[in-house]
Amino acid sequence: MSNAVMEPGTLVQEPEAHNPVEPFLRMERIPHIWCPGCGIGTTVNCFARALMNAGLNTDKVAVVSGIGCSGRVAGYVNLDSFHTTHGRAIPFATGLKLANPELTVVVYSGDGDLASIGGNHLIHAARRNLDIKVICVNNLVYAMTGGQTAATTPVSSTTATSPYGTFEPTLNLPQLLEAAGATYIARWTTYHVKQLEKAMTEALKHKGFSFVEVLSPCPTLFQRRNHLGDGLATMKFYKEHSQTKHGASTADTGLTKEGDIVVGKFVVKEREEYIEGMTRHFTEHLGRPFEFKVRTC
């Protein structure tokens, strides 16, 4: 122990603190563009911690996103990433996975991009059971483009395109994806950070099509227009109105404007993955072993 005497008036320099998720972020691009109270940053924190938990080689992890607020995640993660066209994140990810099956391919985007504009691709990726991981940040509205009604907007909600309230039925994403054939489905909110971190970790390790839905507030466009308070009020709502029901029937997981939210891990099952199925099929029909090869330049 040092016996040195510090001179009066000497400033003590505190050791520089580092957040453990910083290596997974492009810190030169921080602060981010998301609004105060938005939950997307919380999901990114959970995703970074899930990468640590999964123990993946980040040189073999790729993130693909589409257009929208959540689509900007691709620009903040310190990974190989692609910011693609609207609704087309999953086709890009499909090509990436087929070109290099050794990659862990993560699609990170919003409900508007994935389930509305890109709904067709979402369904067929689940049907094929392609080994990609889809993280869908669902803020119930097209946020970046001005707050228009989306396929996930709850009935009676006020939006930029539905000033008298929406009347169209709402897509129940877990039910849709289970019907399509997804083999891992979970839903949490941005209040449930530890549960979300665990679900993302499980999705990263799961073989087959994985879907994690994250309910997140949009205080600027959804909460404000519907008089639901700010981001903090939404966190309190999530806390008070979420019901954890692991293994719940996805038919019972539909969302309403101010009703209870069923959260949990709904589907975990095994089914032949797409590339495995392709290999088996051509081996049988060609009468010789078929090897799916990675083509490199």
Sequence and secondary structure as in RCSB ss.txt:
>XXXX:A:sequence
MSNAVMEPGTLVQEPEAHNPVEPFLRMERIPHIWCPGCGIGTTVNCFARALMNAGLNTDKVAVVSGIGCSGRVAG
YVNLDSFHTTHGRAIPFATGLKLANPELTVVVYSGDGDLASIGGNHLIHAARRNLDIKVICVNNLVYAMTGGQTA
ATTPVSSTTATSPYGTFEPTLNLPQLLEAAGATYIARWTTYHVKQLEKAMTEALKHKGFSFVEVLSPCPTLFQRR
NHLGDGLATMKFYKEHSQTKHGASTADTGLTKEGDIVVGKFVVKEREEYIEGMTRHFTEHLGRPFEFKVRTC
>XXXX:A:secstr
       TT          TTGGGB GGG S S  TT SHHHHHHHHHHHHHHHT  GGGEEEEE SSTGGGGGG
TBSSEEEE  TT HHHHHHHHHHH TTSEEEEEEEHIIIIIITHHHHHHHHHHT S EEEEEE SSBTTTTSB  
TT  TT   SS TT   S    HHHHHHHHT SEEEEEETT HHHHHHHHHHHHH SS EEEEEE   IIIIITT
TT   HHHHHHHHHHHEEE TT  GGG    SSS EEEEEEEE     HHHHHHHHHHHHHTS         
